[in-house]
Amino acid sequence: MRDKVLSLLGIAQKARAVVAGNFLVEQAVSKGTAMMVILAEDAAPNTTDGIRKITHHYGVPVFLYGTKDTLGHAIGKNERSCAAVLDDGFAKAIRTAIESAGGKELEN
């Protein structure tokens, strides 16, 4: 069975409700359009620190899930360290799927 979190992320991408990559994610968070951020488990420490700082500052939940390769593949792109979900409905569904898989929100 295919990973539900990654499937939902792919559907959200088709609906244009996802941005990926450090710059676009940070931009979405600072503009207030990001409902949640997914950070790859194998993201570089500098990337992880930067994303955690900005999401903490703006109060956006961040979840550690998947790898750079699986996140990128889910949205039809090359490796991506992070992705921001821009739609509240998709964010709630993805959060539920992450929590069902044993994941949880990172504390900032």
Backbone as numpy.savetxt, mean C-alpha at the origin, in Angstrom:
# Nx Ny Nz CAx CAy CAz Cx Cy Cz
-5.07 -21.04 -4.62 -5.90 -19.86 -4.62 -5.02 -18.61 -4.62
-5.38 -17.65 -5.42 -4.60 -16.42 -5.52 -4.80 -15.56 -4.28
-3.80 -14.83 -3.92 -3.80 -13.96 -2.75 -4.89 -12.90 -2.87
-5.81 -12.83 -1.91 -6.94 -11.91 -1.96 -6.49 -10.46 -1.89
-5.49 -10.17 -1.06 -5.00 -8.80 -0.94 -4.48 -8.31 -2.29
-3.66 -9.12 -2.93 -3.08 -8.73 -4.21 -4.13 -8.66 -5.30
-5.13 -9.52 -5.24 -6.23 -9.47 -6.21 -7.00 -8.16 -6.07
-7.32 -7.81 -4.83 -8.03 -6.55 -4.59 -7.20 -5.35 -5.02
-5.91 -5.42 -4.79 -5.02 -4.34 -5.21 -5.02 -4.20 -6.73
-5.04 -5.33 -7.42 -5.10 -5.30 -8.89 -6.41 -4.71 -9.40
-7.51 -5.05 -8.75 -8.82 -4.49 -9.14 -8.83 -2.98 -8.88
-8.29 -2.57 -7.74 -8.22 -1.15 -7.41 -7.35 -0.40 -8.43
-6.28 -1.03 -8.89 -5.43 -0.42 -9.91 -6.21 -0.20 -11.20
-6.99 -1.20 -11.60 -7.80 -1.06 -12.83 -8.83 0.05 -12.69
-9.26 0.31 -11.47 -10.22 1.39 -11.20 -9.51 2.73 -11.00
-8.21 2.75 -11.20 -7.38 3.95 -11.03 -7.44 4.49 -9.60
-7.49 3.56 -8.66 -7.56 3.92 -7.24 -6.28 3.56 -6.51
-5.18 3.40 -7.25 -3.89 3.07 -6.64 -2.80 3.90 -7.31
-1.88 4.39 -6.50 -0.63 4.95 -7.02 0.50 4.17 -6.35
1.61 4.02 -7.06 2.70 3.21 -6.53 4.03 3.90 -6.77
4.97 3.60 -5.90 6.29 4.21 -5.96 6.40 5.30 -4.92
7.60 5.50 -4.41 7.81 6.43 -3.30 7.26 7.82 -3.56
7.62 8.41 -4.68 7.23 9.79 -4.95 5.72 9.94 -5.01
5.05 9.09 -5.78 3.60 9.20 -5.92 2.86 8.89 -4.63
3.38 7.94 -3.86 2.75 7.61 -2.57 2.90 8.79 -1.61
4.10 9.34 -1.51 4.30 10.49 -0.62 3.43 11.67 -1.04
3.29 11.87 -2.33 2.45 12.95 -2.85 0.98 12.72 -2.47
0.49 11.50 -2.64 -0.90 11.18 -2.29 -1.15 11.34 -0.80
-0.20 10.93 0.01 -0.35 11.06 1.46 -0.40 12.54 1.85
0.51 13.33 1.32 0.57 14.75 1.70 -0.63 15.54 1.17
-1.22 15.11 0.06 -2.41 15.78 -0.48 -3.70 15.33 0.20
-3.60 14.26 0.99 -4.79 13.76 1.68 -5.65 12.83 0.87
-5.13 12.31 -0.25 -5.92 11.41 -1.10 -5.66 9.93 -0.80
-4.61 9.63 -0.04 -4.29 8.23 0.29 -5.12 7.79 1.50
-5.84 6.69 1.35 -6.63 6.13 2.44 -5.82 5.13 3.25
-4.84 4.51 2.59 -3.93 3.57 3.26 -2.71 3.39 2.38
-1.63 2.91 3.00 -0.40 2.63 2.26 0.00 1.19 2.56
0.43 0.50 1.52 0.98 -0.85 1.66 2.46 -0.76 1.36
3.26 -1.25 2.28 4.71 -1.20 2.18 5.23 -2.63 2.03
6.09 -2.86 1.04 6.65 -4.19 0.81 7.56 -4.59 1.98
7.51 -5.86 2.33 8.33 -6.38 3.43 9.82 -6.24 3.15
10.20 -6.25 1.86 11.62 -6.15 1.51 12.01 -4.75 1.02
11.23 -3.76 1.38 11.57 -2.38 1.01 12.84 -1.97 1.74
13.61 -1.10 1.12 14.85 -0.61 1.72 14.55 0.14 3.02
15.46 0.06 3.98 15.25 0.76 5.26 14.96 2.26 5.10
15.65 2.93 4.19 15.39 4.36 3.97 13.98 4.60 3.45
13.52 3.73 2.57 12.16 3.84 2.04 11.16 3.61 3.17
11.38 2.58 3.95 10.49 2.26 5.06 10.41 3.42 6.04
11.56 3.97 6.41 11.58 5.10 7.34 10.85 6.31 6.79
11.10 6.64 5.52 10.46 7.80 4.90 8.94 7.66 4.83
8.48 6.48 4.43 7.04 6.23 4.33 6.41 6.27 5.71
7.05 5.65 6.67 6.48 5.64 8.03 6.40 7.05 8.61
7.40 7.87 8.35 7.38 9.25 8.88 6.24 10.06 8.28
6.09 10.00 6.96 5.06 10.83 6.32 3.65 10.31 6.64
3.49 8.99 6.70 2.16 8.46 7.03 1.80 8.78 8.47
2.78 8.76 9.36 2.52 9.13 10.76 2.12 10.60 10.85
2.85 11.45 10.13 2.57 12.89 10.16 1.15 13.20 9.69
0.70 12.51 8.66 -0.63 12.78 8.09 -1.71 11.83 8.58
-1.36 10.90 9.46 -2.36 10.00 10.04 -2.92 8.97 9.07
-2.10 8.50 8.15 -2.53 7.50 7.17 -2.05 6.13 7.63
-2.94 5.13 7.70 -2.51 3.80 8.12 -1.56 3.16 7.09
-0.56 2.45 7.59 0.40 1.77 6.72 0.49 0.31 7.14
0.49 -0.57 6.15 0.53 -2.01 6.38 1.74 -2.59 5.67
2.41 -3.52 6.32 3.52 -4.26 5.73 2.92 -5.51 5.09
3.11 -5.65 3.76 2.53 -6.80 3.09 3.25 -7.09 1.78
3.54 -8.34 1.52 4.12 -8.79 0.26 5.55 -8.33 0.05
6.01 -8.54 -1.16 7.36 -8.13 -1.55 7.26 -7.09 -2.64
8.39 -6.47 -2.96 8.39 -5.48 -4.05 7.90 -6.12 -5.35
8.33 -7.35 -5.58 7.93 -8.05 -6.80 6.43 -8.34 -6.83
5.87 -8.84 -5.72 4.44 -9.18 -5.71 3.56 -7.93 -5.76
3.97 -6.85 -5.09 3.20 -5.61 -5.17 3.19 -5.08 -6.60
4.36 -5.03 -7.22 4.43 -4.55 -8.60 3.62 -5.42 -9.54
3.75 -6.72 -9.40 3.02 -7.65 -10.27 1.51 -7.49 -10.11
1.05 -7.28 -8.89 -0.39 -7.14 -8.63 -1.00 -5.95 -9.37
-0.20 -4.90 -9.57 -0.73 -3.71 -10.24 -0.23 -3.58 -11.68
0.38 -4.65 -12.18 0.79 -4.67 -13.58 2.03 -3.84 -13.88
2.91 -3.71 -12.91 4.12 -2.91 -13.10 5.34 -3.69 -12.63
6.52 -3.07 -12.78 7.74 -3.66 -12.24 7.70 -3.55 -10.73
8.77 -3.96 -10.08 8.84 -3.92 -8.62 8.44 -2.55 -8.09
7.67 -2.57 -7.00 7.28 -1.35 -6.31 7.42 -1.58 -4.81
8.04 -0.64 -4.11 8.24 -0.76 -2.67 6.99 -0.42 -1.88
6.15 0.42 -2.46 4.96 0.84 -1.74 3.86 1.22 -2.71
2.64 1.20 -2.18 1.46 1.58 -2.97 0.47 2.25 -2.03
-0.21 3.25 -2.55 -1.24 3.94 -1.78 -2.59 3.65 -2.43
-3.58 3.32 -1.61 -4.94 3.09 -2.09 -5.70 4.39 -1.89
-6.34 4.88 -2.98 -6.97 6.19 -2.97 -8.47 6.15 -2.72
-9.06 4.98 -2.72 -10.50 4.84 -2.55 -10.80 4.20 -1.20
-11.71 4.80 -0.44 -12.02 4.31 0.90 -12.60 2.89 0.88
-13.46 2.58 -0.07 -14.04 1.25 -0.16 -13.00 0.17 -0.42
-12.11 0.43 -1.37 -11.02 -0.52 -1.64 -10.11 -0.62 -0.42
-9.82 0.50 0.22 -8.93 0.49 1.39 -9.51 -0.38 2.50
-10.81 -0.26 2.75 -11.45 -1.08 3.79 -11.38 -2.56 3.44
-11.66 -2.89 2.18 -11.63 -4.29 1.75 -10.22 -4.88 1.83
-9.24 -4.10 1.41 -7.85 -4.56 1.45 -7.38 -4.70 2.90
-7.75 -3.76 3.74 -7.39 -3.84 5.16 -7.96 -5.11 5.79
-9.22 -5.40 5.50 -9.86 -6.61 6.02 -9.13 -7.86 5.54
-8.76 -7.87 4.26 -8.05 -9.02 3.69 -6.67 -9.19 4.34
-5.98 -8.08 4.56 -4.66 -8.15 5.22 -4.80 -8.70 6.63
-5.78 -8.19 7.37 -5.98 -8.65 8.74 -6.40 -10.12 8.78
-7.20 -10.56 7.81 -7.61 -11.97 7.73 -6.42 -12.88 7.45
-5.42 -12.33 6.74 -4.22 -13.10 6.41 -3.20 -13.05 7.55
-3.56 -12.40 8.64 -2.66 -12.33 9.79 -1.80 -11.08 9.84
-1.98 -10.18 8.89 -1.23 -8.94 8.89 -1.90 -7.90 9.78
-1.17 -6.83 10.05 -1.75 -5.76 10.85 -1.09 -4.44 10.50
-1.72 -3.39 10.98 -1.21 -2.06 10.73 0.10 -1.85 11.48
1.05 -1.20 10.82 2.31 -0.86 11.47 2.10 0.30 12.41
2.74 0.26 13.54 2.67 1.38 14.47 3.77 2.35 14.11
3.42 3.61 14.12 4.41 4.64 13.78 5.07 5.19 15.01
